[in-house]
Amino acid sequence: KKSVILSGCAVVLFIIVIALQFVDINAFGNELYDGYLKTIFVYCACVPLCFILSVISGYAVFNKPRKIYCFFFALVISINNFPFSAYFKGVSFVTQRGAAYAAVFVANCFLTAAFEELLFRGLLFNALYESSPKTVKGVLRAIIISSVIFGAAHFLNLFGGAAFLPTFAQAGYTTLIGALCAFVLFKTRNILFPLLMHAVYNVGGLILTREGLGFGVVFDTTTIVVTVILGVFVGAFALVSVIKTEDSECEEYALTALKRISSK
């Protein structure tokens, strides 16, 4: 009975998502922010839809947190995505100061993160891990494949008119941030942590661009150097942490997060 109710809710939410594609919003008179507002409405249906699908699939994504220090290590990358150097040099600045614009921008960043984490980590990563050996190799396989798919999904932006080289670069760094999010989920066992990390990353990376609330240079030399150093450090920490994981922890994650396995 529970599965029938959940399936019914999923169908209703899916219909809402489709219907919203035909709705035009003109609240700001600004194409970018009206688009963000529409995306917010769509994701308000997509997020619970993905959560319901994870429940139906037997994946538990909100478990008792553990090893939260892994989240704080990864959060360094998200915070660094804000162009501190360019901002304090005065070559990147805020141009849109309206509270409504800021609220829509931040909400869009957080809901995008929520949708993508539930889809690519809560569903895809767990599905890949479910079909993998419950060992370090299995974890690495699930992290790599889910992250590559996550990065490749950004090539869909080409159909929206995005240029190839920026999209190629986006696919590259989103693959890496996706791997870090999967690592955080595996270690903490609670999707709220990669979701928060992802949301902060989105806000920091876009807030001073034309797609956010500002304009100007974002990636100056200092930012690039610091990002590379921190990326190597945090990436090495995550990789070593996974490699040194005991098989018992891999099995324990499966028993905690993959309910179909734990019920066998």
Beta strands, then each sheet from edge to edge (+ up, - down):
strand 1: 92-94
strand 2: 214-216
sheet 1: 1+ 2-
end
